[in-house]
Amino acid sequence: MARELGLESAVDDSSSAATIAELTSHVIDGVDPAAAPLTAFLIGVAAGRADDPAVAARDYVQKVAHLADGWTSDDERAEPADDQSARA
């Protein structure tokens, strides 16, 4: 698919597939299976706007996975949505 979309030089297929699998498993288990495709799409859009999309995608996946894991917690959010100090 990366080749068909003209992105073969922008993505590492094995790394990208593992990253998406990790993301979707967190969203499926922690939030709702129906939310996984839209979440992956939104991360792709956000990462595509970054200076280094691959690095941004990994950062966003970690952030969303953390939020998904805390989705059913007693707190409104697992962590503040824009907490830049939490980014690696």
Stockholm file with secondary structure:
# STOCKHOLM 1.0

chainA/1-88         MARELGLESAVDDSSSAATIAELTSHVIDGVDPAAAPLTAFLIGVAAGRADDPAVAARDYVQKVAHLADGWTSDDERAEPADDQSARA
#=GR chainA/1-88 SS CTTTTTCTTTCCHHHHHHHHHHHHHHHHHHTCTTHHHHHHHHHHHHHHTSSSHHHHHHHHHHHHHHHHHTTTSSSSSSSCTTCGGGCC
#=GC SS_cons        CTTTTTCTTTCCHHHHHHHHHHHHHHHHHHTCTTHHHHHHHHHHHHHHTSSSHHHHHHHHHHHHHHHHHTTTSSSSSSSCTTCGGGCC
//
